[in-house]
């Protein structure tokens, strides 16, 4: 065995050592994941304490605003009304994260960072869905489009009129005929980060539209960044294996 082959083998052996038995790997995983989770929950509490439901506060003028938004769906407001499915999906994601960490090598730091961010994102939104319980009034507009109002119902359950106000105190209520709406309690996610920029006038078909129309939170950002980093790590990690297989196949 020549020196180059021995060095490659040594690197492979170190990399194959499991992260689950390595203290620095655990520190990287749990500290990054814990810090991102704390930042997510703290930022949600701060914004929802300091801002009124109708208030918009510029953080970086023309770029980022903080606003008050409750999301009954998944990431970026998709697939509303399926809290149980979201909770099960989050639990599955957590199990998959722990599985990948337990089967990773101690030198795969990029993978550990990616998994920590996914962990924080899943836990942050899972916490909201489990503990931030609101009333949701669903109705169909004349156009046939489904709408939802998220807040606190302040009317009596036997009242033919449903009055739902802002979360959590029920201020500024809207009124609906009970026969025209569906009322339910549901866990929701607190969102507050809003990108302000819009497409320039010279962009065909998109001029004046928001570049990023969704309101999101730190957990969403951590989850998306973690998934992107995981995919990038997988793609880069596969190349050396392909080169080694090619050399051995000759």
NORCORMO-V747611 format. One line per field, one symbol per residue. phi: phi as a letter, one per 30 degrees, with the letter a starting at -180 (. if undefined). psi: psi as a letter, one per 40 degrees, with the letter a starting at -180 (. if undefined). burial: 1 if it has 9 or more other C-alpha atoms within 8 Angstrom, else 0. A space follows every 50 residues. Layout:
phi: ???
psi: ???
burial: ???
This chain:
phi: .dddddddddddddddddddccdeddddddddddddddddddddddddcd cdecdbcdcbeibbccbcbccdccdiidhdibeddddddddddddddddd ddccddcdddddddddddedddddddedddbccbcbccacdedjddbbcc lbdccdecddcccbcddccidhdccbdedcbccbcadbcdcacbdcebdd dddeiceidddbdccbbddddddddddddddddddddddddddddddddd
psi: hidddddddddddddehhddehdddddddddddddddddddddddddedd iideihhhdghedhihihhhheaahfeigiefdddddddddddddddddd ddeiieegddddddddddddddddddddddeghihhhhihideehhihhh bhheiidehehhhhaiheeeifiihihdeeihhiiihihhiehhhdiiii dehheeheihdgeihaaddddddddddddddddddddddddddddddde.
burial: 00000100000001110111010011011101110110111011001100 10100101000011111111111101100100100110010011001001 11111101111111111111111111111101111111110000000001 11111000001111111001001001110010000111111111111110 00000110011000111111111111101100100000000000000000
